[in-house]
Amino acid sequence: MAEQAAQAADDKTKKVGGPGAVPRRILVVDDNKLNCKQLTELLQMDKSLEVECQSDSSKVLAMLEETNYSVLVTDMRMPKLTGMDLITQIQERNLPVTIIVTTGHGSIDEAVQAIRLGAYDFLTKPVDVERLRLVIDRALRERSLLDEVATLRAEMRNKYAFQNILSKNVRMHAIFELISTLAHARTTVLIEGETGTGKEQVARALHSAAKTREGPFVAVNCAALPETLLESELFGHEKGAFTSAVSQRRGRFELANGGDIFLDEIGDVPATMQAKLLRVLQERSFERVGGSETIQVDVRVIAATNRSLQGLVKEGKFREDLFYRLNVVKLDLPPLRDRSEDIPLLAAHFTEKYALPQQAAKQISPQAMDVLLNYSWPGNVRELENAIERACVTCHDPVIQVGNLPPDLVVPASPKMPLAIDLNKPLTEILRGAVSAIESQYIRKALKKTHGHVGRCAQICGLSRRSVTSKIAEYHFDRSEFKGSDD
């Protein structure tokens, strides 16, 4: 009979979680080691549950931080941390565990207080194991959504996280691998990507991955400083070098010695400073403004730009020799619209980041997620983060709905004319350009949907395999880019 009851409970719990359901972990806490062990063994008859016991209540919070337990069964009267203490701490830390309390004193007032603090239910001792199983089963059914959130968090940490970056995208994973390879080298790195794609995050990941380099990470936004201050900011100055130089000041290169200096928006550096940067990259030495002493530094330069430096070189706005010095290893960050599989992952991360104190992270309704997935994200990851932060603040319910999202996402502004009308070009040339742009976007989207499969892509496009293969070559598509993409 006991085995049949356990099998029935097993089947019931599987129905709760469905195929591939997350493990149902139960933590039993009781300072009486014998009681703790006996209750654990009885609950372990249900093979769908993973049950652990802990008789030292002071260790419980650390266990809950490290492992995703579904249910905590705790005694109320314990030395060190009482059951009430545990409930309070769990609520303050926003730990996603359902709490069931047991008490041998039958105190209704104490039990009611525990429920008010956030406990799910209470049982009096000696515990009726069958009743406890029913309470656990009910709790597991009601917390299935919390378990999914916990699983997603663990998935983000373990599978899709690299340093401080989250991504499922194959191009981003290739960048992660390259960062790991470059971590301990002094090689200059150039990061190109649209505004909001996370260039500084990638630079910081590169720095963090280099555990053997003890120097700091020093960031400079070159576009934010006027030319008159940029040289002093980068290289420092001596006392009296100019009117406001009342004391000697070390520059960012000197401060970054032994570590990394991140030069953001390097494309905006004026021509005179470009020549001085070239020398630093060549010799790793410089003089402070107003000084004659040559200072040597061991520093890796990581530069970033939201514009193509090669394009700026062709326009005569950026030194070619400096471009080649910077372009030793280049990381091209894809825009968010080309890595839509990351949107649910990042959105879940931001809901956790912007959860209000004492509240669980909000969920996102399927309708709201559709809006997020169908938006073009011109501001990339930064814009997505801002949208989720706004939704978390304005949403008063546990689930974010479409109405909580910024209006621009729900009703995007009318797109500008995709092509500039140049009357110096004949109409036929303008039309050819428009057709090529549409054709390229259509085939790219079809390749993404079919994971780079030429035959299925041809069916979607209504073209022959030969035509699609020709178009792939014409537009320089790399089919391997699409093989890991999601629909």
C-alpha positions as CSV (number, residue, x, y, z in Angstrom):
1,M,0.0,0.0,0.0
2,A,2.8,2.4,0.9
3,E,4.5,1.7,-2.5
4,Q,1.2,2.3,-4.3
5,A,0.7,5.6,-2.4
6,A,4.2,6.7,-3.3
7,Q,3.6,5.8,-6.9
8,A,0.4,7.8,-6.9
9,A,2.1,10.8,-5.4
10,D,4.9,10.4,-8.0
11,D,2.4,10.4,-10.9
12,K,0.5,13.4,-9.4
13,T,3.7,15.4,-9.1
14,K,4.8,14.6,-12.6
15,K,1.4,15.9,-13.8
16,V,2.1,19.2,-11.9
17,G,5.5,19.7,-13.6
18,G,4.9,18.0,-16.9
19,P,7.5,16.5,-19.1
20,G,11.0,17.5,-18.1
21,A,9.7,19.2,-15.0
22,V,12.2,20.8,-12.6
23,P,13.3,18.6,-9.6
24,R,11.0,19.1,-6.6
25,R,13.5,19.7,-3.8
26,I,12.3,19.6,-0.2
27,L,14.4,20.8,2.8
28,V,13.4,19.6,6.2
29,V,14.7,21.6,9.2
30,D,14.5,20.4,12.8
31,D,17.0,20.7,15.6
32,N,16.0,17.2,16.8
33,K,18.2,15.0,14.5
34,L,16.1,11.9,14.9
35,N,12.8,13.7,14.0
36,C,14.6,15.3,11.0
37,K,15.9,12.0,9.7
38,Q,12.6,10.1,10.2
39,L,10.5,12.8,8.4
40,T,13.0,12.9,5.6
41,E,12.9,9.1,5.1
42,L,9.1,9.1,5.0
43,L,9.0,11.9,2.5
44,Q,11.6,10.1,0.3
45,M,9.1,7.3,-0.3
46,D,7.8,9.7,-3.0
47,K,10.5,9.1,-5.7
48,S,9.7,12.4,-7.5
49,L,10.9,14.4,-4.5
50,E,14.5,15.2,-3.6
51,V,14.5,15.5,0.2
52,E,17.3,16.8,2.4
53,C,17.4,17.4,6.1
54,Q,19.3,20.0,8.2
55,S,19.4,20.1,12.0
56,D,21.5,23.3,12.3
57,S,19.1,26.2,11.4
58,S,22.0,28.6,11.1
59,K,23.0,26.8,7.8
60,V,19.6,26.9,6.2
61,L,19.8,30.4,4.6
62,A,23.1,29.6,2.9
63,M,21.6,26.3,1.6
64,L,18.6,28.2,0.2
65,E,20.9,30.7,-1.5
66,E,22.9,28.0,-3.2
67,T,20.2,25.5,-4.2
68,N,16.7,26.0,-5.6
69,Y,14.5,24.3,-3.0
70,S,10.7,24.2,-3.8
71,V,9.5,23.7,-0.2
72,L,11.0,24.3,3.2
73,V,9.5,22.3,6.1
74,T,10.8,23.9,9.3
75,D,10.2,23.5,13.0
76,M,9.3,26.7,14.9
77,R,11.2,26.3,18.1
78,M,14.9,25.9,17.4
79,P,18.2,27.3,18.9
80,K,20.2,29.8,16.8
81,L,17.6,30.7,14.2
82,T,13.9,30.0,15.1
83,G,11.3,29.1,12.4
84,M,10.0,32.7,12.7
85,D,13.6,34.1,12.1
86,L,13.9,31.9,9.0
87,I,10.6,33.1,7.6
88,T,11.6,36.7,8.1
89,Q,15.0,36.3,6.5
90,I,13.6,34.4,3.6
91,Q,11.1,37.2,2.9
92,E,13.8,39.9,3.2
93,R,16.1,38.1,0.8
94,N,13.3,37.3,-1.6
95,L,14.2,33.6,-1.8
96,P,11.7,31.6,-3.9
97,V,10.8,28.8,-1.5
98,T,7.4,27.8,-0.1
99,I,7.5,27.5,3.7
100,I,5.5,25.0,5.8
101,V,6.0,25.2,9.6
102,T,5.6,22.5,12.2
103,T,5.2,23.2,15.9
104,G,5.0,20.9,18.9
105,H,3.3,23.4,21.1
106,G,0.0,23.8,19.3
107,S,0.2,27.6,19.6
108,I,-2.4,29.0,17.3
109,D,-1.1,32.6,17.8
110,E,2.4,31.5,16.8
111,A,1.1,29.7,13.7
112,V,-1.1,32.6,12.7
113,Q,1.9,35.0,13.0
114,A,3.9,32.6,10.8
115,I,1.2,32.7,8.1
116,R,1.2,36.5,8.3
117,L,4.9,36.6,7.8
118,G,4.7,34.5,4.7
119,A,4.4,30.8,5.6
120,Y,2.2,28.7,3.3
121,D,0.7,26.4,6.0
122,F,1.4,24.9,9.4
123,L,1.0,21.5,11.0
124,T,1.1,20.4,14.7
125,K,3.5,17.8,16.0
126,P,3.5,14.8,15.8
127,V,3.3,15.4,12.1
128,D,0.8,13.4,10.1
129,V,3.0,12.4,7.1
130,E,0.0,11.8,4.8
131,R,-1.4,15.3,5.6
132,L,2.1,16.8,5.1
133,R,2.3,15.1,1.7
134,L,-1.1,16.6,0.7
135,V,0.0,20.1,1.8
136,I,3.3,19.7,-0.1
137,D,1.5,18.5,-3.2
138,R,-0.8,21.5,-3.1
139,A,2.1,23.8,-2.5
140,L,4.0,22.4,-5.5
141,R,1.0,22.8,-7.8
142,E,0.6,26.5,-6.8
143,R,4.3,27.3,-7.1
144,S,5.0,25.7,-10.5
145,L,5.5,29.2,-12.0
146,L,8.1,30.1,-9.3
147,D,9.9,26.8,-10.1
148,E,10.0,27.8,-13.8
149,V,11.5,31.2,-12.8
150,A,14.1,29.5,-10.6
151,T,15.0,27.2,-13.4
152,L,15.3,30.1,-15.8
153,R,17.6,31.9,-13.4
154,A,19.8,28.8,-13.0
155,E,19.8,28.3,-16.8
156,M,20.9,32.0,-17.2
157,R,23.7,31.6,-14.6
158,N,25.0,28.2,-15.8
159,K,24.4,27.9,-19.5
160,Y,24.0,31.3,-21.1
161,A,26.1,33.6,-18.8
162,F,29.6,34.6,-19.6
163,Q,31.1,37.0,-17.0
164,N,28.5,39.8,-16.9
165,I,26.8,39.0,-20.2
166,L,23.8,36.9,-21.1
167,S,23.2,35.4,-24.5
168,K,22.0,32.3,-26.4
169,N,23.1,33.7,-29.7
170,V,25.8,31.8,-31.6
171,R,27.6,34.9,-32.7
172,M,27.8,36.1,-29.1
173,H,29.1,32.7,-28.0
174,A,31.8,33.0,-30.6
175,I,32.7,36.3,-29.1
176,F,32.7,34.7,-25.6
177,E,35.2,32.1,-26.8
178,L,37.4,34.8,-28.4
179,I,37.4,36.8,-25.1
180,S,38.5,33.7,-23.2
181,T,41.4,33.3,-25.7
182,L,42.4,37.0,-25.4
183,A,42.0,37.2,-21.7
184,H,45.6,37.0,-20.7
185,A,47.1,38.7,-23.8
186,R,48.1,42.4,-24.1
187,T,46.6,42.5,-27.6
188,T,44.7,45.6,-28.5
189,V,41.0,44.9,-29.0
190,L,38.5,47.0,-31.1
191,I,34.8,46.5,-30.3
192,E,32.3,47.7,-32.9
193,G,28.6,47.8,-32.4
194,E,25.5,50.0,-32.4
195,T,24.7,52.1,-29.4
196,G,23.2,50.0,-26.6
197,T,24.7,46.7,-27.7
198,G,26.8,46.4,-24.6
199,K,30.3,47.3,-25.8
200,E,31.4,48.4,-22.3
201,Q,30.0,45.2,-20.8
202,V,32.1,43.2,-23.3
203,A,35.2,45.2,-22.4
204,R,34.6,44.6,-18.7
205,A,34.1,40.9,-19.4
206,L,37.5,40.8,-21.2
207,H,39.1,42.5,-18.1
208,S,37.3,40.2,-15.6
209,A,38.4,37.1,-17.6
210,A,42.1,38.0,-17.2
211,K,42.4,36.8,-13.6
212,T,46.3,37.1,-13.7
213,R,46.2,40.8,-14.5
214,E,46.0,42.7,-11.2
215,G,45.6,46.3,-12.6
216,P,42.3,48.1,-12.7
217,F,39.7,48.6,-15.5
218,V,39.7,52.3,-16.4
219,A,37.0,53.6,-18.7
220,V,37.1,56.9,-20.7
221,N,34.2,58.2,-22.9
222,C,36.2,60.1,-25.5
223,A,33.1,61.7,-26.9
224,A,32.1,63.3,-23.6
225,L,35.4,65.3,-23.2
226,P,36.3,68.4,-25.1
227,E,39.6,68.3,-27.0
228,T,41.2,70.7,-24.5
229,L,40.6,68.3,-21.6
230,L,41.0,65.0,-23.3
231,E,44.8,65.0,-23.4
232,S,45.1,65.9,-19.7
233,E,42.5,63.3,-18.9
234,L,44.3,60.5,-20.7
235,F,48.0,61.4,-20.0
236,G,47.7,63.6,-16.9
237,H,49.5,67.0,-16.3
238,E,52.2,68.6,-14.2
239,K,51.6,71.4,-11.8
240,G,51.4,74.7,-13.7
241,A,51.0,73.1,-17.1
242,F,48.0,75.4,-17.6
243,T,46.0,77.9,-15.5
244,S,43.9,75.5,-13.5
245,A,46.7,72.9,-13.0
246,V,47.3,73.6,-9.3
247,S,48.9,70.2,-8.7
248,Q,50.3,67.2,-10.5
249,R,47.6,64.8,-11.8
250,R,48.0,61.3,-13.1
251,G,46.1,60.4,-16.3
252,R,43.9,57.5,-17.1
253,F,46.7,55.6,-18.9
254,E,48.9,55.8,-15.8
255,L,46.0,54.8,-13.5
256,A,45.3,51.7,-15.7
257,N,48.9,50.5,-15.4
258,G,48.9,46.7,-15.1
259,G,45.3,46.5,-16.3
260,D,43.0,47.7,-19.1
261,I,42.0,51.1,-20.4
262,F,38.7,51.3,-22.3
263,L,38.5,54.1,-24.8
264,D,34.8,54.4,-25.6
265,E,33.7,56.2,-28.8
266,I,37.2,56.2,-30.2
267,G,35.9,57.4,-33.5
268,D,35.2,60.8,-32.0
269,V,38.8,61.5,-31.0
270,P,40.1,64.7,-32.7
271,A,43.0,64.4,-35.2
272,T,45.6,65.9,-33.0
273,M,44.9,63.4,-30.2
274,Q,44.9,60.5,-32.8
275,A,48.6,61.1,-33.4
276,K,49.4,61.0,-29.7
277,L,47.3,57.8,-29.2
278,L,49.2,56.2,-32.0
279,R,52.5,56.7,-30.1
280,V,51.1,55.2,-26.9
281,L,49.9,52.1,-28.8
282,Q,53.3,51.8,-30.5
283,E,55.6,52.4,-27.6
284,R,53.4,52.2,-24.4
285,S,54.9,55.5,-23.3
286,F,53.9,59.2,-23.0
287,E,54.6,62.4,-21.2
288,R,52.2,64.3,-19.0
289,V,51.0,67.6,-20.3
290,G,53.6,70.2,-19.4
291,G,56.1,67.5,-18.4
292,S,59.3,66.1,-19.9
293,E,59.5,62.7,-18.1
294,T,58.6,59.7,-20.3
295,I,56.3,57.4,-18.5
296,Q,56.2,53.7,-19.4
297,V,53.0,51.7,-18.8
298,D,51.9,48.1,-19.1
299,V,48.4,48.5,-20.2
300,R,46.0,46.8,-22.7
301,V,44.0,49.1,-24.8
302,I,40.3,48.2,-25.5
303,A,38.6,50.6,-27.9
304,A,35.0,50.8,-28.9
305,T,32.9,52.7,-31.5
306,N,29.4,52.7,-32.7
307,R,30.6,53.7,-36.2
308,S,32.8,51.8,-38.7
309,L,36.3,53.0,-38.2
310,Q,37.2,51.7,-41.7
311,G,34.4,53.9,-43.0
312,L,35.8,56.9,-41.1
313,V,39.2,56.2,-42.6
314,K,37.8,56.3,-46.1
315,E,36.1,59.6,-45.3
316,G,39.4,61.0,-44.1
317,K,38.1,61.5,-40.6
318,F,40.3,58.8,-38.9
319,R,44.0,58.1,-39.3
320,E,44.6,54.9,-41.2
321,D,47.8,54.0,-39.3
322,L,45.9,54.4,-35.9
323,F,43.1,52.2,-37.3
324,Y,45.5,49.4,-38.1
325,R,47.0,49.7,-34.6
326,L,43.6,49.4,-33.0
327,N,42.2,46.8,-35.4
328,V,44.4,43.9,-34.2
329,V,41.5,41.9,-32.9
330,K,38.0,43.2,-33.7
331,L,34.8,42.1,-32.0
332,D,31.6,42.9,-33.9
333,L,28.6,42.9,-31.6
334,P,25.3,42.0,-33.3
335,P,22.3,44.3,-32.7
336,L,19.5,43.0,-30.6
337,R,17.2,42.7,-33.6
338,D,19.6,40.0,-35.0
339,R,19.6,38.0,-31.8
340,S,15.9,37.9,-30.9
341,E,16.4,34.6,-29.1
342,D,18.1,36.7,-26.3
343,I,15.0,38.9,-25.7
344,P,13.1,36.5,-23.3
345,L,16.4,35.7,-21.5
346,L,17.4,39.3,-21.0
347,A,13.8,40.4,-20.2
348,A,13.7,37.8,-17.4
349,H,17.0,39.0,-16.1
350,F,15.9,42.6,-16.0
351,T,12.6,41.7,-14.2
352,E,14.7,40.1,-11.5
353,K,17.1,43.1,-11.4
354,Y,14.3,45.6,-11.0
355,A,12.1,43.7,-8.7
356,L,10.8,45.9,-5.9
357,P,12.0,45.2,-2.3
358,Q,10.2,42.4,-0.6
359,Q,8.6,41.3,-3.9
360,A,9.2,38.4,-6.3
361,A,10.3,39.2,-9.8
362,K,7.4,39.9,-12.1
363,Q,6.4,37.6,-14.9
364,I,5.8,38.7,-18.5
365,S,2.5,37.8,-20.2
366,P,2.7,36.0,-23.5
367,Q,1.0,39.0,-25.2
368,A,3.6,41.4,-23.8
369,M,6.4,39.0,-24.8
370,D,5.1,39.0,-28.3
371,V,5.4,42.8,-28.4
372,L,9.0,42.6,-27.1
373,L,9.8,40.0,-29.8
374,N,8.3,41.9,-32.7
375,Y,9.9,45.3,-31.8
376,S,13.0,46.4,-33.8
377,W,14.9,47.7,-30.7
378,P,16.9,50.6,-32.3
379,G,18.3,51.2,-28.8
380,N,19.3,47.6,-28.4
381,V,19.8,46.0,-25.0
382,R,19.9,49.4,-23.2
383,E,16.4,50.2,-24.6
384,L,15.1,46.7,-23.6
385,E,16.4,47.3,-20.0
386,N,14.8,50.7,-19.8
387,A,11.5,49.2,-21.1
388,I,11.5,46.4,-18.5
389,E,12.5,48.8,-15.7
390,R,9.5,51.0,-16.6
391,A,7.2,48.0,-16.7
392,C,8.4,46.7,-13.3
393,V,7.8,50.1,-11.7
394,T,4.3,50.8,-13.2
395,C,2.9,47.3,-13.0
396,H,1.1,46.7,-9.7
397,D,0.3,43.0,-10.5
398,P,2.6,40.0,-10.5
399,V,2.4,39.8,-14.3
400,I,3.5,42.5,-16.8
401,Q,0.9,43.1,-19.4
402,V,1.1,45.0,-22.8
403,G,-0.3,48.1,-21.2
404,N,2.7,48.3,-18.8
405,L,5.2,48.5,-21.7
406,P,6.3,51.9,-23.2
407,P,3.8,53.1,-25.8
408,D,6.5,53.3,-28.5
409,L,6.9,49.5,-28.3
410,V,3.2,48.8,-28.6
411,V,2.6,51.4,-31.4
412,P,6.0,52.0,-33.0
413,A,6.6,55.4,-34.6
414,S,6.1,55.4,-38.4
415,P,9.4,54.4,-40.0
416,K,11.3,57.0,-41.9
417,M,11.8,56.7,-45.6
418,P,14.2,53.7,-45.9
419,L,16.1,55.2,-48.8
420,A,17.3,58.7,-49.3
421,I,16.0,60.1,-52.5
422,D,19.0,61.4,-54.5
423,L,17.9,63.2,-57.6
424,N,21.4,63.0,-59.0
425,K,20.8,59.2,-59.5
426,P,18.3,57.9,-62.1
427,L,15.1,56.3,-60.8
428,T,16.1,52.8,-62.1
429,E,19.2,52.9,-59.9
430,I,17.2,53.9,-56.8
431,L,14.7,51.1,-57.5
432,R,17.5,48.5,-57.8
433,G,18.9,49.6,-54.5
434,A,15.4,49.3,-52.8
435,V,14.8,45.9,-54.3
436,S,18.2,44.6,-53.1
437,A,17.6,45.9,-49.6
438,I,14.2,44.2,-49.4
439,E,15.5,41.0,-51.0
440,S,18.5,40.8,-48.6
441,Q,16.3,41.3,-45.5
442,Y,13.8,38.7,-46.8
443,I,16.4,36.0,-47.5
444,R,18.2,36.7,-44.1
445,K,14.9,36.2,-42.2
446,A,14.1,33.0,-44.2
447,L,17.6,31.7,-43.5
448,K,17.1,32.4,-39.8
449,K,13.8,30.6,-39.7
450,T,15.2,27.6,-41.4
451,H,18.5,27.6,-39.5
452,G,20.4,28.1,-42.7
453,H,18.8,25.2,-44.6
454,V,18.9,26.3,-48.3
455,G,16.1,23.9,-49.5
456,R,13.6,25.1,-46.9
457,C,14.7,28.7,-47.4
458,A,14.0,28.3,-51.2
459,Q,10.5,27.0,-50.4
460,I,9.7,30.0,-48.3
461,C,11.1,32.4,-50.9
462,G,9.4,30.7,-53.8
463,L,12.8,30.4,-55.6
464,S,15.0,27.5,-56.7
465,R,17.9,26.3,-54.6
466,R,20.3,27.6,-57.2
467,S,18.8,31.1,-57.0
468,V,18.9,31.1,-53.2
469,T,22.6,29.8,-53.2
470,S,23.4,32.6,-55.7
471,K,21.7,35.2,-53.5
472,I,23.6,34.0,-50.4
473,A,26.9,34.5,-52.2
474,E,25.7,37.9,-53.6
475,Y,24.9,39.2,-50.1
476,H,27.9,37.5,-48.4
477,F,25.7,35.6,-45.9
478,D,27.5,33.1,-43.7
479,R,25.1,30.2,-43.3
480,S,26.8,29.0,-40.1
481,E,25.6,32.2,-38.5
482,F,22.0,30.9,-38.8
483,K,22.5,27.3,-37.8
484,G,22.0,27.9,-34.1
485,S,19.3,30.6,-34.4
486,D,15.8,30.1,-33.0
487,D,12.6,30.7,-34.9
